[in-house]
Amino acid sequence: MADCMSLRKLSFKFLILFILISSCAETIKYNRPVGMSAERAQQIGDMCWSNANVQSPIYMCRALTCAPDEFGLVVSSISRRDRLYHSCLLNQGFTVNR
């Protein structure tokens, strides 16, 4: 019973840590290239998102709650996928809206 309680406490701590980290995340807005239609910009954004998901799928934990050794894999796979997405948009001519 004590092992179950410590696992619950550890899972709760990881959940709180994940919420804190994700709340610090910033949404990046992009300006589409001059002369590009909104529909074409949406298509390119969807294509970049699909490519990022294929190149770096998000790691899913083995059980309902992540084990301590899996938490880093989850965070790194999400950040790698996001970097690939942003890199793709920048390579397509999009600029960061400041």
N, C-alpha and C positions, 0 to 999 in steps of 0.2 A: 504494500500500500504506500510505503514511503517513496518508493521509486516512481510510482505513478504521480504522486504529488509534486515531486521535484521535476518530472518531465513537464507537467502542466505549468509550473512556475517558469521553467525555461522557455516553453513555447510562448507564454504570455510576454516574457521579456523580449523575445524576438519579434513578436507582433508589435509591441510598443516601439521598438527600434525601427522596424520597417515603416510604421506610420510617421515617425519623426523624420526619417530620411526622405520619404516620398513627399512630405509636406514642404520640404525645402526645395523641391524640384521647381523648375521654372519652365513655363510654357514659352517656346520660342515661336515667334510669328515671322513669316517670310513674305517678302514682296515678290510677285511674279515678274519675270522679265518683261521689258517694254514690248508691246505688240502681241503678247501672248493672251489668248482668250482665257476666261475663267474656267471654261470647260476643259481646255487643254491642260491648264495648270492642275486641275483636279485629277485628270488622268495621269499626269506625271507623278503627282503626290501618291496616288494609289499604287502606281508601278513601283515607286521607291519603297513604299511600305511593304509591298509583297516581296520584293527582292530582299529587303532587310530581314523579314521573317523567315525566308528560305535559307539565307546565308547564316543566320544566327537564331535558331529556334530557342524559345524560352525553356529553361530547364524546369521540369516539374518534379516536385518532391516525391519520394517513394511512398510515403504514407500521407495521411490527411494533414499532419503537422510536419514541418521540416525538421530533420535532424540537424544538430549543430554543424556537422560537416557539409550539409547541403545548402545552408543559408547563403554562403559566399558564392556558390555556383548559380543560385537564382539571381542574386543581385548583379553579378558580372554578366550573365547572359542578357539581362534586361538592358544594362548599360551598353553592351556591345551592339545589340540590335538598334538602340536609339542612335548611337554614333554612326552606324551604317546608313540609317535613314537620313540623318542630317547631312552626311557627306554626299549622298546621292542627290539631294535637293540642291546643294551648293554646286555640284558638278553640272547640274542641268541649267544653271544660270540664275537660280533664285538668290536673293540677297536677304540678309537678316534685317528685319524691321527694328530699328533702334528707337 
